């Protein structure tokens, strides 16, 4: 862990978290509903950016500083691990995007296409540039295959799970598979496995305190992203 790069990631993460507030607020709606554009308390229009609190009733649109601190922590970990390497930008992109997706999924159990689909060409381009810089075309091919493999695996699970996994989970799995596949097949396997392990642990804990039932629908995106983050940090050079 490079502490200088980690500190740089934290500094970058604070304004990045503020930038994420807009998409998180607007996209935290149920599937099929229009994007949020007004204060839920007083119905006043919300400015394009920054989306912090209502200028009319002073209501905070989310927990103050939470997005900023979470994003700063994630980017600090990722840049502390990959700072200065050609693929660092791809990890930072998925890290910041993952924070927004995890928050939205927790709030409304949705992983919006507005965030996941544009990330595919962006990540492929960034990994392609990293492959050119490092003269490592094999890693790029492995990343593409990893994305297809993990998305395909989640598609199969979605078909067998009677609606417990949705299309958003499949698309997010493809993004995670790109990054983990870039690191190696071992990282892909570990990351995919840890997502289910985290989901099982938290699910059992919630069942124990009766916060959910066996028929409750859960948000799996945060566990998939959490498992991927652990696998990324555990990966070797």
C-alpha positions in Angstrom: 0.0 0.0 0.0 1.5 3.3 -1.2 0.5 5.9 1.4 1.2 8.8 -0.9 -1.1 7.4 -3.6 -3.7 6.4 -1.0 -3.8 10.0 0.3 -4.2 11.2 -3.3 -7.1 8.8 -3.7 -8.8 10.2 -0.6 -8.3 13.8 -1.9 -9.8 12.9 -5.3 -12.6 10.9 -3.6 -14.1 13.8 -1.7 -15.1 16.0 -4.7 -15.9 12.8 -6.6 -18.4 11.9 -3.9 -20.0 15.3 -4.2 -20.3 14.8 -7.9 -22.0 11.4 -7.4 -24.8 13.0 -5.3 -26.6 14.2 -8.4 -26.9 10.8 -10.1 -27.7 9.0 -6.8 -30.5 11.5 -6.0 -32.0 11.4 -9.5 -31.7 7.7 -10.1 -32.9 6.5 -6.6 -36.4 5.8 -7.9 -38.2 2.5 -8.5 -37.8 0.9 -11.9 -40.1 2.5 -14.5 -40.6 5.8 -12.5 -39.2 9.1 -13.9 -36.0 10.4 -12.5 -36.3 12.5 -9.4 -36.1 16.2 -10.1 -37.8 17.9 -7.1 -37.4 18.0 -3.4 -39.4 15.2 -1.8 -40.4 17.5 1.1 -41.4 20.8 -0.5 -41.4 19.8 -4.3 -39.0 22.6 -5.1 -36.9 22.0 -8.3 -33.4 20.5 -7.6 -30.4 22.2 -9.2 -28.3 20.2 -11.7 -25.2 20.3 -9.5 -24.3 20.2 -6.7 -27.1 18.2 -5.1 -26.6 18.7 -1.4 -29.7 20.2 0.2 -32.9 22.0 -0.9 -32.4 25.7 -1.2 -35.9 26.3 -0.1 -36.6 24.0 2.9 -32.9 23.2 3.7 -33.6 19.4 3.6 -30.5 17.3 3.0 -30.9 15.0 0.0 -28.8 12.3 1.7 -26.7 11.8 4.8 -24.2 14.8 5.0 -20.7 13.8 3.9 -21.5 10.1 3.7 -21.0 9.7 -0.1 -17.8 11.8 0.0 -16.3 9.8 2.8 -17.2 6.4 1.3 -15.9 7.4 -2.1 -12.7 8.8 -0.5 -12.1 5.5 1.3 -12.7 3.4 -1.7 -10.4 5.5 -4.0 -7.7 5.6 -1.3 -7.6 1.8 -1.2 -7.6 1.5 -4.9 -5.0 4.1 -5.6 -2.9 2.9 -2.7 -2.8 -0.4 -4.4 -2.6 0.6 -8.1 -1.4 4.2 -8.1 1.1 4.9 -10.8 0.2 1.8 -12.8 -1.4 2.1 -16.3 -4.6 0.4 -15.2 -5.2 2.7 -12.2 -7.8 4.8 -14.1 -10.0 1.8 -14.8 -10.0 0.8 -11.1 -10.8 4.4 -10.0 -13.7 4.5 -12.5 -15.3 1.3 -11.3 -14.6 2.3 -7.7 -16.4 5.6 -7.9 -19.2 4.1 -10.0 -19.6 1.2 -7.6 -20.2 3.5 -4.7 -23.1 5.2 -6.5 -24.5 1.9 -7.7 -24.3 0.3 -4.2 -26.1 3.3 -2.6 -28.9 3.3 -5.2 -29.3 -0.5 -4.9 -29.6 -0.3 -1.2 -32.2 2.6 -1.4 -34.5 1.3 -4.2 -33.1 -2.2 -5.2 -32.1 -1.0 -8.6 -28.9 -0.8 -10.7 -29.8 1.7 -13.4 -28.7 1.3 -17.0 -27.9 5.0 -17.1 -24.8 4.1 -15.0 -23.9 0.6 -15.9 -24.1 0.6 -19.7 -21.9 3.6 -20.4 -19.3 2.1 -18.1 -18.7 -0.8 -20.5 -17.0 1.2 -23.4 -15.3 3.4 -20.8 -13.7 0.5 -19.0 -12.8 -1.3 -22.2 -11.1 1.8 -23.5 -9.2 2.4 -20.3 -8.1 -1.3 -20.1 -7.1 -1.2 -23.8 -4.9 1.8 -23.2 -3.4 0.0 -20.2 -2.7 -3.0 -22.3 -1.0 -0.9 -24.9 1.1 0.8 -22.3 2.1 -2.4 -20.7 2.3 -4.4 -23.9 -0.1 -7.0 -22.4 -2.8 -7.9 -24.9 -3.4 -11.2 -23.1 -4.7 -9.3 -20.0 -7.2 -7.4 -22.2 -8.5 -10.6 -23.8 -8.8 -12.2 -20.4 -10.7 -9.1 -19.1 -13.2 -9.4 -22.0 -13.6 -13.1 -21.4 -14.0 -12.5 -17.7 -16.7 -10.0 -18.3 -18.6 -12.4 -20.5 -18.1 -15.3 -18.1 -19.3 -13.5 -15.0 -22.3 -11.9 -16.8 -23.2 -15.3 -18.3 -23.0 -16.9 -14.9 -25.3 -14.3 -13.4 -27.6 -14.7 -16.3 -27.9 -18.4 -15.5 -28.4 -17.7 -11.8 -31.1 -15.1 -12.6 -33.0 -17.7 -14.6 -32.8 -20.2 -11.8 -33.4 -17.8 -8.9 -37.1 -16.9 -9.6 -36.4 -13.1 -9.7 -33.9 -12.8 -6.9 -31.3 -11.5 -9.4 -32.3 -9.0 -12.0 -31.0 -7.5 -15.2 -29.1 -4.9 -13.3 -27.1 -7.5 -11.4 -26.2 -9.2 -14.7 -24.9 -6.0 -16.2 -23.0 -5.1 -13.1 -21.5 -8.6 -13.1 -20.1 -8.0 -16.6 -18.4 -4.8 -15.4 -16.9 -6.5 -12.4 -15.8 -9.5 -14.6 -13.9 -7.1 -16.8 -11.8 -5.7 -13.9 -11.3 -9.1 -12.1 -10.6 -10.8 -15.4 -7.9 -8.2 -16.1 -6.2 -9.2 -12.8 -6.5 -12.9 -13.5 -8.8 -15.9 -13.4 -7.9 -16.5 -9.7 -9.1 -13.0 -8.8 -12.2 -13.5 -10.9 -13.1 -16.7 -9.0 -12.3 -15.1 -5.6 -14.2 -11.9 -6.2 -17.3 -13.8 -7.5 -17.2 -16.2 -4.5 -16.7 -13.4 -1.9 -19.8 -11.6 -3.2 -21.9 -14.6 -2.3 -20.1 -15.1 1.0 -20.8 -11.5 2.0 -24.4 -11.8 0.9 -24.9 -15.0 2.9 -23.3 -13.5 6.1 -25.3 -10.3 6.0 -28.5 -12.2 5.0 -28.1 -14.6 8.0 -27.5 -11.7 10.3 -30.6 -9.9 9.1 -32.6 -13.0 9.4 -31.4 -13.5 13.0 -32.6 -10.0 14.0 -35.8 -10.4 12.0 -35.1 -7.5 9.6 -35.9 -9.7 6.6 -37.6 -13.0 5.9 -36.8 -15.9 3.6 -39.2 -14.3 1.0 -37.7 -10.8 1.2 -36.1 -9.4 -1.9 -32.5 -8.2 -1.2 -30.1 -5.9 -3.0 -27.2 -8.0 -4.2 -25.2 -5.3 -6.0 -23.3 -4.1 -2.8 -22.2 -7.7 -2.0 -21.0 -8.2 -5.6 -19.1 -4.9 -5.5 -17.7 -5.6 -2.0 -16.5 -9.0 -3.0 -14.8 -7.5 -6.0 -13.1 -4.8 -3.9 -11.7 -7.4 -1.5 -10.4 -9.5 -4.4 -8.8 -6.5 -6.1 -7.0 -5.5 -2.9 -5.9 -9.1 -2.3 -4.6 -9.5 -5.9 -0.9 -9.8 -6.5 1.1 -7.6 -8.9 
